[in-house]
Amino acid sequence: MKSDLYYPAQLLRHDGRRMFPGSAFVEFPKSETEQSLIARFERQVELYGPALAIKTPRDELSYRDLNRAANQIAHALLARGGDVEEPVALLLERGAVAAILGVLKAGKIYVPLDPSFPLARNAQILKDAAPALIITDDQHLSLVSSLSRGSTAAIVNIEELNTTTTNPGLTISPDRLAYILYTSGSTGQPKGVVQNHRNVLNVVERYTNAVGLNVNDRLALLPSISVTASVGNIFGALLNGASLFPFDVKANTGADLADHLDRYGITVYQSVPAVFRHFANALTGNGLFPDLRVIRLGSAPVYRSDFDLYKAHFSDGCVFINGYGASEMSTVSQYCMDKNTEIDSATVPIGYPLADTRIVLLDDERKPVANGSVGEIALQSRYLSPGYWRNAALSSEVFLDDPSGDGTRLYLTGDLGRAAPDGCIEHLGREDFQVKVRGFRIETAEIESALMQHAQIKEAVVIARGEEGDDKVLVAFIVCHTSIASLNVELRAHLKETLPDYMLPAAYVMLDAFPATPNGKIDRPALLAIEHRRDNACAHTSVAPRTPNEEMLVDIWCQLLGLECIGIHDNFFDLGGHSLLATQVISRVRSEFHIDLPLRALFEAPTVAGLALVVVQAQAGDWEPDEIADLLAELDKAIG
């Protein structure tokens, strides 16, 4: 896994040249984190007032224009609530960045909602955050009115403001809270991650120095402002004199995104891997997007096939980065690659910690594991989130004081990792995605990684299905480049080359695309709902039982395999059967049919139709000739 770009924060190649050429880059000093975000932004306005700050399909604002728009919003908020540190919800699209800045200028905490979120999710966030004010626009006014019914929050419509455009001039401490961003919670309820000005400035410091952000850069803003990935892009651009180009990935195609990158000369691209695959798979040719110098992916595993897409379609001057982070601190490590990098495994490592962060791997007793061993990834830093909004109990579970007393704290991510001898970290998936199958502890990310090595697989997710305490059944969901005719047979054979039998999924479901959560991640509960509908529909596509014996065998198989329907020609072992289950099948057959059947019978006749004939032959040994004649007549009728 050799790379000449192990330590991107040094901004040097192996030959001593700058990794990101050009003289515009100026290091973001540590001293700049000891202020407010607004103080740094207003300094950029002084330096680059006429320069382009943000370009949307409807608006083009210079730094000076953006500052004036933000000031109007700030004065409107101050007139309604003073400079009290309180949450202010945002539900709008046009003017969203100005609204964020306006909230911060008023000394308040921004809480972004997303108009595309389900109504219930936005309602949950509003209930938990309990904002004093909600900022919106004409387009979303009716939605906000519905959501805020019964709430005491005042509504501020930015299209009706007529306030002063001068800077409010508040002195804002770097310890003051900047935002509450809601992410999915293990209880099914969103949890609010809070962050202060100093820590967001540290995010910008790490991002700036890791990829050389500078005044000439044009950053694509693809994530919703409601997710953590937006923070680095918004403030990475606006606190460095660069330009920001929002793009709605939900409302446009991959071809539209390619056009956006090309038309506006985007230099820095950041997204989740699924968005990158979506548009990169549709590209033809190579050396596209000559201005693009950084592709940075994160928030989900990055595979070697993603790296291959980069090598095939982007210029030699573009660097490919796999970043790793958490909502509780944003990106904390990255692995930087160019066209000469060799990736030997199916997944790309998450690399090495950026400044001000240590990554430690802990065992179940929260003690460091040895190099090469798997442990939970814990982040150690003085720039971690203060905790979760109005949830001290959950905060105390995952944020721990460091016993060394050096001012740092630990955050337990729930992710699993393994360190190479040189310190490079490999991400092995979520700890809570571990399951037990037949007594074996399995990390589903390992199966997903093996699936991704199949030439036709574009994306893969493996989920364990089954009730707590029962033996789990693995289901693989895949998105393919082209259709695979014999899905179960081909993928099972592929996985058997590298995985033991107990790690082979019982079922494979091919989809055109994966369902996504409002935050853009794969919606795993929705995948299980798809599998449930598939089970219910399979009776229409499989051959149904034709005789009472076949019906009884189908019932036995369904119960033991955990499937809702099985065709009489489906192979027991392709459905996830194994030797342990085979013994249970034979035991049930002996009991139900009152025959003595050897275990090898199922291995020799692994379909319901085949085993039914074996059962008939075993029964025939005890039957009278006329009973056998009646049975053969019944079989002829069923088959005919």
Backbone torsions as a table, in degrees:
resi	resn	phi	psi	omega
1	MET	NA	43.7	-173.5
2	LYS	-72.3	134.3	176.4
3	SER	-141.4	139.8	174.9
4	ASP	-80.1	-3.9	-172.9
5	LEU	-119.9	42.7	-177.7
6	TYR	-59.2	-42.7	-172.2
7	TYR	-115.4	80.0	-175.2
8	PRO	-63.4	-23.3	-179.3
9	ALA	-63.0	-22.3	178.6
10	GLN	-78.1	-14.6	178.2
11	LEU	56.7	32.4	179.0
12	LEU	-127.8	146.0	170.1
13	ARG	-88.9	176.5	-179.2
14	HIS	-64.8	-24.0	-178.1
15	ASP	-93.6	8.4	176.2
16	GLY	91.1	-8.2	178.7
17	ARG	-76.2	154.6	176.9
18	ARG	-64.1	136.4	179.0
19	MET	-64.2	-36.9	178.9
20	PHE	-116.8	97.6	-172.3
21	PRO	-65.1	158.0	179.2
22	GLY	117.4	153.6	-174.7
23	SER	-101.1	3.3	-174.2
24	ALA	-76.3	-24.5	-176.3
25	PHE	-65.1	130.5	174.3
26	VAL	-125.4	126.8	-177.3
27	GLU	-58.5	139.8	176.1
28	PHE	-84.3	109.4	-174.4
29	PRO	-77.5	153.9	179.2
30	LYS	-58.8	-34.4	-178.0
31	SER	-60.4	-24.5	-178.2
32	GLU	-73.9	-8.8	177.7
33	THR	-85.0	-10.4	-179.2
34	GLU	-93.8	56.9	178.1
35	GLN	-159.8	-169.7	174.8
36	SER	-95.9	159.6	174.0
37	LEU	-58.3	-37.5	-177.5
38	ILE	-68.0	-38.3	178.3
39	ALA	-60.6	-43.0	178.5
40	ARG	-67.4	-41.6	-179.8
41	PHE	-64.1	-45.3	-178.0
42	GLU	-66.2	-25.5	172.9
43	ARG	-67.3	-38.8	177.2
44	GLN	-65.2	-35.9	177.7
45	VAL	-62.2	-41.1	177.7
46	GLU	-63.6	-39.6	-176.0
47	LEU	-79.1	-37.5	-169.7
48	TYR	-129.2	33.4	-174.9
49	GLY	-42.8	-51.5	-177.6
50	PRO	-78.8	-11.1	-175.0
51	ALA	-71.8	154.9	-179.6
52	LEU	-68.3	126.3	177.0
53	ALA	-100.8	-45.8	-175.7
54	ILE	-148.6	136.9	179.7
55	LYS	-128.9	117.1	175.9
56	THR	-116.2	171.6	178.0
57	PRO	-58.1	-23.1	-176.2
58	ARG	-111.9	-20.3	-173.8
59	ASP	-134.9	151.6	173.5
60	GLU	-137.6	110.8	-173.1
61	LEU	-117.9	132.4	170.8
62	SER	-76.9	171.7	176.5
63	TYR	-59.2	-38.7	180.0
64	ARG	-66.6	-42.8	178.7
65	ASP	-63.5	-44.8	-178.9
66	LEU	-62.6	-40.0	179.4
67	ASN	-64.1	-41.2	178.9
68	ARG	-64.0	-43.2	179.2
69	ALA	-62.5	-41.3	178.8
70	ALA	-65.9	-38.4	179.5
71	ASN	-63.8	-40.2	177.5
72	GLN	-57.7	-45.4	-179.8
73	ILE	-65.4	-41.8	-179.3
74	ALA	-60.6	-45.0	-179.4
75	HIS	-65.6	-35.7	177.8
76	ALA	-65.1	-38.9	179.0
77	LEU	-69.5	-41.6	179.9
78	LEU	-64.4	-35.3	179.2
79	ALA	-66.2	-28.7	-177.1
80	ARG	-92.9	-28.1	-174.1
81	GLY	-141.7	9.1	-177.6
82	GLY	65.8	-164.0	-178.1
83	ASP	-98.6	30.8	177.7
84	VAL	-65.7	137.9	177.1
85	GLU	-75.6	99.2	-176.0
86	GLU	-144.5	154.7	-180.0
87	PRO	-69.9	142.4	173.3
88	VAL	-130.3	119.9	-178.6
89	ALA	-82.2	146.3	177.1
90	LEU	-119.8	124.3	173.0
91	LEU	-137.4	89.3	-178.3
92	LEU	-166.5	166.5	176.8
93	GLU	-116.2	-59.6	177.3
94	ARG	-69.1	126.4	-179.7
95	GLY	85.0	11.4	-176.3
96	ALA	-63.8	-41.4	-178.5
97	VAL	-67.8	-40.6	176.3
98	ALA	-61.8	-37.0	179.3
99	ALA	-66.0	-41.0	177.5
100	ILE	-58.3	-48.3	-179.2
101	LEU	-65.1	-38.3	179.4
102	GLY	-63.3	-41.2	177.7
103	VAL	-61.9	-45.1	-179.0
104	LEU	-67.0	-37.3	177.9
105	LYS	-63.6	-28.6	178.7
106	ALA	-86.2	4.2	178.2
107	GLY	76.7	19.7	-175.5
108	LYS	-108.8	-177.6	-173.0
109	ILE	-113.8	122.0	-179.5
110	TYR	-87.0	138.9	-179.7
111	VAL	-125.9	94.9	-175.3
112	PRO	-78.1	134.6	169.4
113	LEU	-106.2	169.0	179.8
114	ASP	-127.2	122.6	179.6
115	PRO	-57.6	-23.2	-179.4
116	SER	-85.0	-8.4	177.4
117	PHE	-65.1	151.8	170.0
118	PRO	-58.1	147.4	-178.8
119	LEU	-55.2	-40.4	-177.1
120	ALA	-64.1	-37.0	-179.0
121	ARG	-68.3	-46.4	177.4
122	ASN	-59.5	-38.3	179.4
123	ALA	-65.1	-40.2	178.3
124	GLN	-62.3	-42.6	-179.2
125	ILE	-64.4	-44.8	179.1
126	LEU	-61.3	-40.4	-179.6
127	LYS	-64.6	-41.9	-176.9
128	ASP	-74.2	-43.5	-177.2
129	ALA	-73.3	-30.9	-179.0
130	ALA	49.8	57.9	-177.7
131	PRO	-69.2	150.2	176.4
132	ALA	-80.7	-26.3	-176.1
133	LEU	-138.0	151.7	173.9
134	ILE	-128.2	124.0	178.2
135	ILE	-97.6	131.9	179.2
136	THR	-148.5	-169.6	178.1
137	ASP	-135.9	-179.3	-178.0
138	ASP	-57.7	-41.0	-174.7
139	GLN	-62.4	-33.6	-173.2
140	HIS	-112.9	12.5	-176.6
141	LEU	-62.3	-43.0	-178.5
142	SER	-67.3	-37.1	177.8
143	LEU	-63.4	-44.8	179.1
144	VAL	-63.4	-39.8	179.3
145	SER	-61.0	-40.0	178.7
146	SER	-67.7	-44.1	-177.5
147	LEU	-67.3	-35.0	-174.1
148	SER	-90.0	3.6	179.6
149	ARG	-59.7	126.1	-177.1
150	GLY	89.7	-5.6	179.5
151	SER	-96.8	156.1	177.0
152	THR	-91.5	0.7	-177.0
153	ALA	-65.5	135.5	175.7
154	ALA	-84.2	146.3	-178.4
155	ILE	-102.7	130.2	178.1
156	VAL	-115.9	115.6	178.4
157	ASN	-95.0	113.9	-174.5
158	ILE	-66.3	-18.0	-179.6
159	GLU	-84.8	1.3	178.0
160	GLU	-115.8	9.2	-175.9
161	LEU	-79.8	143.7	176.2
162	ASN	-145.3	54.4	-176.4
163	THR	-108.2	175.5	-178.0
164	THR	-66.5	154.8	-178.3
165	THR	-108.3	11.2	179.3
166	THR	-81.0	156.3	177.8
167	ASN	-62.4	133.5	178.5
168	PRO	-62.5	-30.1	175.3
169	GLY	76.3	22.4	177.6
170	LEU	-72.1	145.0	171.4
171	THR	-91.4	113.5	-173.6
172	ILE	-113.1	125.1	-178.9
173	SER	-70.8	144.9	174.6
174	PRO	-64.4	-16.1	177.6
175	ASP	-83.4	-7.8	-178.5
176	ARG	-70.6	142.6	-178.8
177	LEU	-68.0	140.7	-179.4
178	ALA	-103.8	-42.8	-176.8
179	TYR	-151.1	164.3	166.4
180	ILE	-127.3	113.2	178.6
181	LEU	-110.5	129.2	-175.6
182	TYR	-94.3	130.1	177.2
183	THR	-123.2	169.3	-176.8
184	SER	-66.4	145.5	179.7
185	GLY	-115.0	153.4	-177.9
186	SER	-66.7	-20.4	179.7
187	THR	-86.4	-2.8	-176.8
188	GLY	93.8	-8.0	177.8
189	GLN	-104.0	139.1	177.6
190	PRO	-60.3	147.2	176.3
191	LYS	-119.2	138.5	-175.1
192	GLY	-93.6	113.6	176.7
193	VAL	-86.7	122.5	179.9
194	VAL	-100.9	152.5	178.2
195	GLN	-149.0	146.6	179.9
196	ASN	-101.4	173.2	-175.1
197	HIS	-60.8	-44.4	-178.0
198	ARG	-58.6	-44.3	-176.5
199	ASN	-69.4	-35.7	175.9
200	VAL	-66.8	-38.7	176.0
201	LEU	-63.1	-34.0	175.9
202	ASN	-67.2	-36.5	174.3
203	VAL	-57.7	-45.8	-179.5
204	VAL	-66.3	-38.9	177.5
205	GLU	-59.1	-48.6	-178.9
206	ARG	-63.4	-44.0	-177.9
207	TYR	-65.3	-47.3	-178.4
208	THR	-58.8	-50.1	-175.3
209	ASN	-75.9	-23.0	-179.6
210	ALA	-78.0	-32.3	-177.9
211	VAL	-122.3	5.8	175.8
212	GLY	70.5	39.0	179.1
213	LEU	-58.4	139.7	-178.1
214	ASN	-152.9	177.4	-173.1
215	VAL	-63.1	-20.4	-179.2
216	ASN	-87.2	-4.4	-175.5
217	ASP	-79.1	149.8	174.2
218	ARG	-125.4	111.8	-174.1
219	LEU	-101.1	130.5	173.5
220	ALA	-80.5	130.9	175.4
221	LEU	-104.0	98.6	-177.2
222	LEU	-97.5	-37.9	-178.5
223	PRO	-71.8	154.9	170.8
224	SER	-62.0	150.4	177.7
225	ILE	-67.6	-6.2	-179.4
226	SER	-85.5	-3.7	-178.4
227	VAL	-117.7	156.2	-173.6
228	THR	-61.3	-32.5	-178.1
229	ALA	-59.8	-23.1	-180.0
230	SER	-72.0	-28.1	-172.8
231	VAL	-61.7	-49.4	-178.8
232	GLY	-61.8	-38.1	-178.8
233	ASN	-72.5	-44.9	-179.5
234	ILE	-61.6	-54.6	-175.7
235	PHE	-80.9	-26.4	174.2
236	GLY	-61.1	-36.6	176.6
237	ALA	-76.8	-54.6	-168.8
238	LEU	-75.8	-14.8	176.1
239	LEU	-100.4	8.2	177.3
240	ASN	-128.1	8.7	-179.7
241	GLY	74.8	12.6	179.9
242	ALA	-88.1	-178.6	-176.9
243	SER	-114.4	146.8	-176.7
244	LEU	-116.8	132.9	-176.8
245	PHE	-126.7	89.4	178.9
246	PRO	-63.7	145.9	178.5
247	PHE	-146.2	130.0	-177.9
248	ASP	-88.1	101.4	-177.5
249	VAL	-71.3	-22.0	-178.3
250	LYS	-76.3	-25.9	-174.3
251	ALA	-103.5	2.4	-175.6
252	ASN	-134.3	165.7	-179.0
253	THR	-91.9	171.1	175.0
254	GLY	-61.7	-35.4	177.5
255	ALA	-65.3	-37.2	177.0
256	ASP	-63.7	-39.7	178.6
257	LEU	-64.9	-42.4	177.5
258	ALA	-59.6	-41.9	178.1
259	ASP	-63.8	-39.9	179.2
260	HIS	-61.2	-46.6	-179.6
261	LEU	-62.4	-40.9	-176.6
262	ASP	-74.5	-46.3	-174.8
263	ARG	-61.8	-40.3	-174.8
264	TYR	-100.1	7.5	177.0
265	GLY	58.7	44.7	-178.7
266	ILE	-60.7	134.0	-179.2
267	THR	-104.5	-27.1	-177.9
268	VAL	-128.7	120.6	-179.1
269	TYR	-115.7	131.5	175.3
270	GLN	-139.8	133.2	178.0
271	SER	-161.3	175.9	169.3
272	VAL	-74.3	154.2	-177.5
273	PRO	-57.1	-35.4	-177.0
274	ALA	-62.1	-39.3	178.6
275	VAL	-66.6	-42.2	178.5
276	PHE	-60.6	-45.5	180.0
277	ARG	-61.5	-40.2	-175.5
278	HIS	-58.0	-44.8	-177.9
279	PHE	-89.7	-31.3	-178.2
280	ALA	-71.0	-32.0	178.6
281	ASN	-66.5	-21.4	-178.8
282	ALA	-91.3	-3.8	-177.2
283	LEU	-80.2	152.6	173.4
284	THR	-125.8	153.6	179.6
285	GLY	78.6	-176.2	179.7
286	ASN	-139.2	172.2	179.7
287	GLY	69.7	25.2	179.5
288	LEU	-76.7	165.4	175.3
289	PHE	54.3	69.0	-175.4
290	PRO	-63.1	-22.4	179.9
291	ASP	-83.6	-17.5	-174.7
292	LEU	-73.8	117.6	-177.6
293	ARG	-110.8	-16.3	-179.3
294	VAL	-138.3	127.9	166.6
295	ILE	-116.3	119.2	-176.4
296	ARG	-124.4	119.3	-179.9
297	LEU	-110.4	155.6	179.0
298	GLY	-173.0	178.6	177.0
299	SER	79.0	-3.3	177.9
300	ALA	-161.1	162.2	-179.6
301	PRO	-59.0	140.2	174.6
302	VAL	-107.0	130.0	-174.6
303	TYR	-104.9	163.2	177.6
304	ARG	-59.3	-32.1	177.7
305	SER	-64.4	-30.0	174.7
306	ASP	-67.7	-42.7	177.9
307	PHE	-62.6	-38.0	178.0
308	ASP	-64.3	-37.3	176.0
309	LEU	-62.0	-42.5	177.1
310	TYR	-59.6	-47.5	-178.2
311	LYS	-63.6	-32.5	-175.7
312	ALA	-78.1	-29.8	-166.3
313	HIS	-123.6	-0.8	-176.3
314	PHE	-124.5	159.3	-170.3
315	SER	-70.5	162.7	-179.9
316	ASP	-66.4	-22.3	-179.7
317	GLY	-83.2	-0.3	-177.9
318	CYS	-95.7	135.9	179.1
319	VAL	-104.2	140.5	-177.6
320	PHE	-109.2	124.6	-173.6
321	ILE	-126.0	131.8	169.9
322	ASN	-101.4	114.2	-179.8
323	GLY	-104.1	150.6	177.0
324	TYR	-129.4	138.9	177.7
325	GLY	-165.9	-171.1	179.1
326	ALA	-144.4	155.4	177.9
327	SER	-56.3	-27.6	-175.9
328	GLU	-76.9	-5.9	176.6
329	MET	-156.7	-3.9	-174.9
330	SER	69.4	-159.3	-172.6
331	THR	-68.4	128.9	-176.9
332	VAL	-120.8	-14.5	177.7
333	SER	-149.1	160.8	175.0
334	GLN	-157.1	155.6	177.5
335	TYR	-122.0	119.5	-170.8
336	CYS	-105.9	131.6	-174.8
337	MET	-130.9	152.1	168.8
338	ASP	-128.6	-170.1	-174.1
339	LYS	-65.9	-16.6	-179.0
340	ASN	-93.8	-5.1	-178.4
341	THR	-70.9	142.9	176.5
342	GLU	-110.2	126.4	176.2
343	ILE	-111.4	115.4	-173.5
344	ASP	-91.7	-23.4	-176.7
345	SER	-102.7	171.9	-178.1
346	ALA	-72.9	-26.7	178.7
347	THR	-112.5	150.7	179.4
348	VAL	-88.5	133.4	179.1
349	PRO	-65.0	160.5	178.2
350	ILE	-91.3	-2.9	166.0
351	GLY	84.9	-133.2	-167.3
352	TYR	-124.9	149.0	-178.6
353	PRO	-62.9	143.4	171.7
354	LEU	-81.6	-177.5	-176.0
355	ALA	-59.2	149.0	172.7
356	ASP	68.0	18.2	-177.8
357	THR	-138.5	138.3	167.8
358	ARG	-117.2	141.6	173.3
359	ILE	-109.5	121.1	177.7
360	VAL	-119.0	144.6	179.2
361	LEU	-107.0	124.7	-171.8
362	LEU	-117.4	148.1	174.7
363	ASP	-87.2	-172.3	-176.6
364	ASP	-64.2	-20.5	178.4
365	GLU	-97.7	11.7	178.3
366	ARG	62.5	36.5	173.4
367	LYS	-111.1	144.8	-178.2
368	PRO	-58.5	140.4	177.5
369	VAL	-93.0	162.3	179.3
370	ALA	-74.2	155.5	176.2
371	ASN	-55.7	134.5	-179.0
372	GLY	92.9	-12.0	178.3
373	SER	-94.6	155.3	179.9
374	VAL	-86.3	136.6	177.5
375	GLY	-150.5	167.5	176.6
376	GLU	-74.3	133.8	178.7
377	ILE	-74.9	122.2	174.5
378	ALA	-119.7	138.4	179.6
379	LEU	-100.9	131.6	179.3
380	GLN	-117.7	120.7	-176.7
381	SER	-167.0	162.9	171.5
382	ARG	-93.3	3.1	-176.8
383	TYR	-113.1	23.8	176.7
384	LEU	-72.3	157.2	173.2
385	SER	-53.1	142.8	174.4
386	PRO	-62.2	-19.6	179.1
387	GLY	143.6	-162.3	-178.7
388	TYR	-101.9	140.2	-177.3
389	TRP	-60.5	122.9	175.6
390	ARG	54.0	36.7	179.9
391	ASN	-147.2	69.4	-177.2
392	ALA	-64.5	-33.9	-177.8
393	ALA	-63.8	-48.3	179.2
394	LEU	-66.1	-38.3	179.0
395	SER	-58.4	-43.8	-177.2
396	SER	-68.5	-21.0	179.8
397	GLU	-74.6	-34.0	-171.5
398	VAL	-116.3	-15.9	175.9
399	PHE	-105.8	118.8	-174.3
400	LEU	-121.3	142.2	173.3
401	ASP	-71.0	139.6	178.1
402	ASP	-81.4	126.2	-176.3
403	PRO	-65.1	-15.3	-179.0
404	SER	-70.3	-19.0	177.3
405	GLY	72.1	24.9	-178.8
406	ASP	-93.4	11.8	178.1
407	GLY	91.5	-6.1	178.0
408	THR	-89.0	163.3	175.6
409	ARG	-130.9	167.0	178.3
410	LEU	-112.0	141.3	171.0
411	TYR	-121.1	124.3	179.0
412	LEU	-87.1	112.3	-171.8
413	THR	-78.7	-25.1	-172.1
414	GLY	81.5	1.0	176.1
415	ASP	-94.1	152.9	177.3
416	LEU	-104.7	144.6	179.5
417	GLY	-148.7	169.9	178.3
418	ARG	-145.1	138.0	-177.0
419	ALA	-104.2	135.1	173.0
420	ALA	-77.5	166.9	-179.8
421	PRO	-56.0	-30.0	-179.0
422	ASP	-88.1	4.0	178.0
423	GLY	96.1	-5.4	179.2
424	CYS	-67.3	131.9	-174.4
425	ILE	-98.9	135.0	173.1
426	GLU	-106.9	126.9	179.9
427	HIS	-87.6	126.2	-175.2
428	LEU	-111.3	14.9	176.0
429	GLY	99.8	-176.1	-177.6
430	ARG	-79.3	140.4	175.1
431	GLU	-62.4	-36.1	-179.0
432	ASP	-79.8	2.6	171.1
433	PHE	-95.0	1.5	173.9
434	GLN	-73.7	140.0	178.9
435	VAL	-137.2	162.3	174.6
436	LYS	-109.9	127.2	177.1
437	VAL	-125.9	117.3	-179.9
438	ARG	54.5	35.5	178.1
439	GLY	87.3	-7.7	179.7
440	PHE	-94.8	132.6	174.9
441	ARG	-83.5	125.7	-173.8
442	ILE	-123.9	136.0	170.2
443	GLU	-99.0	114.8	-173.4
444	THR	-62.7	-23.0	178.7
445	ALA	-62.3	-29.8	178.8
446	GLU	-67.0	-38.3	177.9
447	ILE	-69.5	-41.9	178.0
448	GLU	-59.5	-42.0	178.8
449	SER	-62.1	-41.7	178.9
450	ALA	-66.4	-39.4	177.4
451	LEU	-62.2	-38.6	-177.2
452	MET	-66.4	-12.5	177.9
453	GLN	-84.2	-6.9	174.3
454	HIS	-76.4	134.6	-172.3
455	ALA	-60.0	-28.8	-175.2
456	GLN	-93.0	-3.6	-176.3
457	ILE	-90.3	125.4	176.5
458	LYS	-94.1	-44.3	178.4
459	GLU	-144.0	152.2	-179.0
460	ALA	-148.7	138.1	174.8
461	VAL	-136.2	133.6	178.3
462	VAL	-116.8	129.7	-177.7
463	ILE	-127.6	142.7	175.5
464	ALA	-90.3	130.4	179.7
465	ARG	-113.4	138.5	178.6
466	GLY	143.1	156.6	-179.4
467	GLU	-75.8	153.0	177.9
468	GLU	-58.1	131.4	-179.8
469	GLY	95.4	-21.8	177.7
470	ASP	-88.2	163.8	173.8
471	ASP	-69.3	128.3	-175.6
472	LYS	-78.1	155.8	174.1
473	VAL	-119.8	130.3	-179.1
474	LEU	-89.2	133.9	177.2
475	VAL	-123.8	127.8	179.2
476	ALA	-102.7	126.8	175.3
477	PHE	-107.8	131.5	-175.2
478	ILE	-135.0	150.8	168.9
479	VAL	-117.6	126.5	-172.7
480	CYS	-109.2	155.5	171.5
481	HIS	-69.1	-45.7	175.0
482	THR	-135.9	161.8	-175.9
483	SER	-65.1	142.8	174.7
484	ILE	-107.3	118.6	-171.9
485	ALA	-63.6	-60.1	-178.7
486	SER	-99.6	79.2	-169.7
487	LEU	-57.9	-58.9	-176.6
488	ASN	-59.0	-44.7	-174.9
489	VAL	-67.3	-48.5	-174.7
490	GLU	-68.1	-45.9	-177.5
491	LEU	-71.4	-34.9	177.4
492	ARG	-63.4	-43.4	178.3
493	ALA	-63.3	-39.4	179.1
494	HIS	-62.8	-45.9	-177.3
495	LEU	-70.0	-31.5	-179.0
496	LYS	-64.2	-16.4	178.1
497	GLU	-70.7	-25.1	-175.3
498	THR	-128.9	-15.4	-174.5
499	LEU	-119.4	148.4	175.5
500	PRO	-70.7	163.1	-175.8
501	ASP	-57.5	-37.5	-176.0
502	TYR	-69.0	-11.6	178.3
503	MET	-99.2	4.8	-179.2
504	LEU	-85.7	127.2	179.3
505	PRO	-59.4	149.0	177.1
506	ALA	-80.1	-24.1	-177.7
507	ALA	-146.9	152.2	178.5
508	TYR	-126.8	129.0	-177.7
509	VAL	-121.4	120.1	-179.3
510	MET	-95.3	128.7	-179.4
511	LEU	-124.4	157.7	174.4
512	ASP	-74.0	-35.0	178.7
513	ALA	-160.1	155.9	178.8
514	PHE	-84.0	142.4	172.7
515	PRO	-67.1	147.3	-177.1
516	ALA	-120.6	150.2	172.9
517	THR	-76.5	169.3	176.6
518	PRO	-58.0	-24.9	179.1
519	ASN	-86.4	2.4	176.2
520	GLY	89.6	1.2	177.7
521	LYS	-89.2	164.9	-179.0
522	ILE	-66.7	129.9	-178.5
523	ASP	-87.1	93.5	-174.9
524	ARG	-67.3	-40.9	175.4
525	PRO	-60.1	-35.3	177.9
526	ALA	-66.6	-32.8	176.8
527	LEU	-64.5	-40.8	178.2
528	LEU	-66.4	-33.1	176.1
529	ALA	-65.9	-37.8	176.4
530	ILE	-63.1	-42.2	179.8
531	GLU	-63.4	-38.2	178.9
532	HIS	-64.0	-42.6	178.6
533	ARG	-66.2	-34.6	179.2
534	ARG	-64.8	-41.7	178.1
535	ASP	-61.4	-42.0	-179.0
536	ASN	-67.0	-29.1	-176.8
537	ALA	-90.2	-11.3	-171.0
538	CYS	-67.6	-21.9	179.1
539	ALA	-62.2	-22.6	-178.8
540	HIS	-81.8	-16.1	-175.6
541	THR	-114.1	-14.6	179.5
542	SER	-100.9	159.6	178.0
543	VAL	-78.7	121.4	-176.5
544	ALA	-76.9	158.4	178.0
545	PRO	-62.6	145.6	-174.1
546	ARG	-111.0	-16.6	-176.9
547	THR	-132.5	163.6	176.1
548	PRO	-58.1	-38.1	178.5
549	ASN	-61.6	-45.1	179.4
550	GLU	-63.9	-37.6	177.8
551	GLU	-62.2	-43.2	179.7
552	MET	-64.8	-41.3	179.7
553	LEU	-67.0	-40.3	177.2
554	VAL	-60.3	-43.0	178.8
555	ASP	-60.3	-43.9	-179.9
556	ILE	-62.4	-47.3	-178.9
557	TRP	-62.8	-43.8	-179.4
558	CYS	-59.8	-43.6	-178.8
559	GLN	-64.9	-43.1	-175.5
560	LEU	-79.9	-30.8	179.8
561	LEU	-89.4	-10.5	-179.8
562	GLY	73.0	27.2	179.5
563	LEU	-110.5	154.5	-176.9
564	GLU	-88.1	-23.8	175.8
565	CYS	-155.5	149.1	-177.3
566	ILE	-140.3	137.6	174.9
567	GLY	-84.0	153.5	-174.6
568	ILE	-70.2	-14.3	179.0
569	HIS	-104.6	4.2	177.5
570	ASP	-73.4	138.2	-178.9
571	ASN	-80.2	127.3	-177.8
572	PHE	-53.6	-42.3	-175.3
573	PHE	-79.4	-27.2	173.9
574	ASP	-71.7	-21.4	178.5
575	LEU	-86.0	3.8	-179.9
576	GLY	104.3	5.3	177.9
577	GLY	-67.6	152.6	178.7
578	HIS	-146.5	179.3	-172.3
579	SER	-61.5	-37.3	179.6
580	LEU	-63.7	-45.3	177.8
581	LEU	-67.8	-32.4	179.5
582	ALA	-60.5	-40.6	178.8
583	THR	-64.7	-35.2	178.7
584	GLN	-69.3	-36.9	178.0
585	VAL	-62.3	-49.3	-178.2
586	ILE	-62.3	-39.5	178.3
587	SER	-61.3	-43.1	179.3
588	ARG	-67.5	-38.1	179.5
589	VAL	-64.5	-44.3	178.2
590	ARG	-58.3	-42.6	-177.3
591	SER	-70.6	-44.0	-174.7
592	GLU	-73.8	-38.4	-173.2
593	PHE	-101.8	-5.4	178.3
594	HIS	57.8	47.8	179.0
595	ILE	-131.8	162.3	176.5
596	ASP	-102.8	106.4	-174.1
597	LEU	-121.1	129.0	179.6
598	PRO	-75.3	156.7	-179.5
599	LEU	-60.7	-34.9	-176.8
600	ARG	-63.0	-17.6	-178.3
601	ALA	-59.5	-39.2	-178.9
602	LEU	-71.4	-34.1	179.2
603	PHE	-71.3	-31.0	179.9
604	GLU	-83.7	-27.4	179.2
605	ALA	-131.7	76.6	-169.6
606	PRO	-84.9	14.0	174.6
607	THR	-114.0	159.7	177.9
608	VAL	-60.3	-44.0	-179.2
609	ALA	-61.2	-43.9	-179.8
610	GLY	-67.8	-43.1	-178.8
611	LEU	-68.8	-31.7	177.8
612	ALA	-62.2	-38.9	177.8
613	LEU	-67.0	-38.6	177.1
614	VAL	-62.6	-40.8	178.0
615	VAL	-61.3	-44.3	179.3
616	VAL	-60.1	-43.4	-179.8
617	GLN	-64.2	-38.5	179.0
618	ALA	-67.7	-40.6	178.5
619	GLN	-66.7	-34.2	-175.0
620	ALA	-61.8	-24.9	-179.7
621	GLY	-63.5	-22.1	-179.0
622	ASP	-108.8	6.4	-173.8
623	TRP	-101.4	156.6	173.6
624	GLU	-79.4	157.8	-178.8
625	PRO	-54.2	-40.8	-178.3
626	ASP	-68.8	-30.2	177.1
627	GLU	-68.5	-38.9	178.5
628	ILE	-65.0	-40.7	179.5
629	ALA	-62.6	-42.1	178.2
630	ASP	-63.0	-39.9	-179.4
631	LEU	-66.2	-43.5	179.1
632	LEU	-63.1	-37.8	177.4
633	ALA	-63.0	-40.3	178.8
634	GLU	-64.8	-41.2	178.4
635	LEU	-64.2	-43.9	178.7
636	ASP	-59.3	-41.4	-179.5
637	LYS	-65.3	-42.8	-178.6
638	ALA	-66.0	-44.7	-178.0
639	ILE	-71.7	-37.5	-179.2
640	GLY	-72.6	NA	NA
